[in-house]
Amino acid sequence: MKTPQPSSGTLWPWAFVVAVLAATTLQLRAQGRAWFCSCGRILFWTGEAWSPDTSQHLFDPYSFTHVLHGVAFCGLLALVAPRLAPAWRLVLAVAAEAAWEILENTDAVIRRYREATAALGYDGDTVINSLGDIAACAVGFLVARRLGLWRSLALFFLVEAALILLIRDSLLLNILMLIYPLDSVRTWQAGH
């Protein structure tokens, strides 16, 4: 029995994902981002949110905020582009996340994180961490697609609550502090 081969139409979304990842890598390197941690180690996971290893290895506690990006992108794209094939919506989510990773690692945004949030020593992401963040977003998108709207919303708020309890930060707190920093929140976060 012959194994069915994917049609060339199903390969195009994956080709675009690879192109987005390659372009993102090149842009991050052009911005001066290091490939991996200057500590000389490459870790799959670093669990301490407030350590110098955060944003330097493949995954860290903030990877869960990027999973939530994927959940949000899945819902938003289902709303604004319901006729677009799910694979192409995933491509758009990956592209949006890649654009965020490039913007997040500009000097202006790094400076804003240092000024407005409790991330005083934040020096930007390594390339490997940014690629891990994009992968986490894709996972969030795929999970949300499988769960549907209500279970995805429940997951979103469950992860938010867990992050607040465990690391005193979350996606929504991060957005708040970037847009409208509150001294009371920064003081509470610094008590980690």
C-alpha positions as CSV (number, residue, x, y, z in Angstrom):
1,M,0.0,0.0,0.0
2,K,1.4,3.4,-1.0
3,T,1.6,6.0,1.8
4,P,-0.3,9.2,0.8
5,Q,2.0,12.1,0.3
6,P,1.0,15.6,1.4
7,S,-0.1,17.8,-1.5
8,S,2.0,20.8,-2.4
9,G,-0.8,23.0,-1.1
10,T,-0.3,21.7,2.4
11,L,3.4,22.3,2.3
12,W,3.2,26.0,1.6
13,P,2.2,27.0,5.1
14,W,5.2,25.1,6.5
15,A,7.4,26.7,4.0
16,F,6.2,30.1,5.1
17,V,6.8,29.2,8.8
18,V,10.4,28.2,8.0
19,A,10.9,31.4,6.1
20,V,9.5,33.5,9.0
21,L,11.8,31.7,11.4
22,A,14.8,32.2,9.2
23,A,14.0,35.9,8.6
24,T,13.5,36.4,12.4
25,T,16.8,34.7,13.2
26,L,18.6,37.0,10.7
27,Q,16.9,40.1,12.0
28,L,17.6,39.3,15.7
29,R,21.3,38.6,14.9
30,A,21.4,42.0,13.0
31,Q,20.0,43.6,16.2
32,G,23.0,42.2,18.1
33,R,21.2,39.4,19.9
34,A,23.4,36.5,21.0
35,W,22.7,33.0,19.7
36,F,22.6,31.6,23.3
37,C,23.4,32.4,26.9
38,S,26.8,34.0,27.4
39,C,27.2,31.6,30.4
40,G,28.3,29.0,27.9
41,R,25.5,26.6,28.7
42,I,22.5,25.8,26.6
43,L,19.5,24.7,28.7
44,F,16.2,23.4,27.5
45,W,14.5,25.0,30.6
46,T,15.4,27.4,33.3
47,G,12.8,27.6,36.0
48,E,13.8,30.7,37.9
49,A,11.9,33.7,36.6
50,W,14.1,36.4,38.3
51,S,17.5,35.0,37.4
52,P,20.0,36.1,34.7
53,D,19.2,32.8,32.9
54,T,15.7,34.0,32.1
55,S,15.3,34.9,28.4
56,Q,18.7,33.3,27.7
57,H,17.8,29.6,27.2
58,L,15.2,27.8,25.1
59,F,12.3,28.0,27.6
60,D,11.7,29.7,30.9
61,P,8.6,30.6,33.0
62,Y,7.8,33.5,30.6
63,S,7.4,30.9,27.8
64,F,3.9,30.4,29.3
65,T,3.0,34.0,28.4
66,H,3.9,33.1,24.8
67,V,1.7,30.1,24.9
68,L,-1.1,32.6,25.9
69,H,-0.1,34.7,22.9
70,G,-0.9,31.7,20.7
71,V,-4.2,31.1,22.5
72,A,-5.2,34.8,21.9
73,F,-4.0,34.7,18.3
74,C,-6.1,31.6,17.7
75,G,-9.2,33.2,18.9
76,L,-8.6,36.6,17.2
77,L,-7.8,35.0,13.9
78,A,-10.8,32.7,14.0
79,L,-12.9,35.8,14.6
80,V,-11.4,38.1,11.9
81,A,-10.5,35.4,9.3
82,P,-12.9,32.5,9.8
83,R,-12.6,31.3,6.2
84,L,-8.8,31.2,6.2
85,A,-7.5,27.6,6.5
86,P,-6.3,26.8,10.0
87,A,-2.8,26.2,8.8
88,W,-2.6,29.7,7.3
89,R,-4.0,31.2,10.5
90,L,-1.2,29.4,12.3
91,V,1.3,31.0,9.8
92,L,-0.2,34.4,10.7
93,A,0.1,33.7,14.4
94,V,3.7,32.7,14.0
95,A,4.5,35.8,11.9
96,A,2.8,38.0,14.5
97,E,4.8,36.4,17.3
98,A,8.0,36.7,15.3
99,A,7.3,40.4,14.8
100,W,6.8,40.8,18.5
101,E,10.1,39.0,19.2
102,I,11.9,41.4,16.9
103,L,10.2,44.5,18.4
104,E,10.7,43.2,22.0
105,N,14.4,43.0,21.4
106,T,14.9,46.5,20.1
107,D,16.8,48.8,22.4
108,A,13.7,51.0,23.0
109,V,11.6,48.1,24.2
110,I,14.4,46.6,26.3
111,R,14.8,50.1,27.9
112,R,11.1,50.3,28.5
113,Y,11.1,46.9,30.3
114,R,13.9,48.1,32.5
115,E,12.1,51.4,33.3
116,A,8.5,50.3,33.7
117,T,8.6,46.8,35.0
118,A,10.4,44.8,37.7
119,A,12.8,43.4,35.0
120,L,15.6,45.7,36.1
121,G,18.4,43.6,34.6
122,Y,16.6,42.6,31.4
123,D,19.1,42.7,28.5
124,G,16.9,41.2,25.8
125,D,16.4,37.6,24.6
126,T,18.9,35.3,23.0
127,V,18.0,34.0,19.5
128,I,17.4,30.6,20.9
129,N,15.0,32.0,23.5
130,S,13.1,34.0,20.9
131,L,12.7,30.9,18.7
132,G,11.5,29.0,21.8
133,D,9.0,31.8,22.4
134,I,7.7,31.5,18.9
135,A,7.4,27.8,19.3
136,A,5.5,28.3,22.6
137,C,3.1,30.6,20.7
138,A,2.5,27.9,18.0
139,V,1.8,25.4,20.7
140,G,-0.7,27.7,22.4
141,F,-2.4,28.3,19.0
142,L,-2.7,24.5,18.4
143,V,-3.9,23.8,21.9
144,A,-6.5,26.5,21.6
145,R,-7.7,25.2,18.3
146,R,-8.2,21.8,19.8
147,L,-9.9,23.1,23.0
148,G,-12.3,25.6,21.5
149,L,-13.3,29.0,22.8
150,W,-14.6,28.3,26.4
151,R,-11.9,25.8,27.4
152,S,-9.3,28.1,25.8
153,L,-10.5,31.0,27.9
154,A,-10.4,28.8,31.0
155,L,-6.9,27.7,30.2
156,F,-5.9,31.4,29.6
157,F,-7.1,32.5,33.0
158,L,-5.8,29.4,34.8
159,V,-2.3,30.0,33.3
160,E,-2.5,33.7,34.2
161,A,-3.4,32.8,37.8
162,A,-0.6,30.2,38.1
163,L,2.0,32.7,36.8
164,I,0.8,35.4,39.2
165,L,1.1,32.9,42.1
166,L,4.4,31.4,41.0
167,I,6.4,34.2,39.5
168,R,4.4,37.4,40.4
169,D,4.0,38.2,36.7
170,S,1.8,37.2,33.8
171,L,0.9,38.2,30.3
172,L,-1.8,40.7,31.4
173,L,0.5,42.2,34.2
174,N,3.3,42.5,31.7
175,I,1.1,44.4,29.3
176,L,-0.2,46.6,32.1
177,M,3.2,47.4,33.3
178,L,4.5,48.3,29.8
179,I,1.6,50.6,29.1
180,Y,0.8,52.0,32.5
181,P,3.4,51.1,35.1
182,L,2.1,51.0,38.7
183,D,4.6,51.4,41.5
184,S,2.5,49.2,43.8
185,V,2.7,46.3,41.3
186,R,6.4,46.8,40.7
187,T,7.0,46.8,44.5
188,W,4.9,43.6,44.9
189,Q,6.8,42.0,42.0
190,A,10.2,42.9,43.5
191,G,9.2,41.0,46.6
192,H,9.8,37.7,44.7
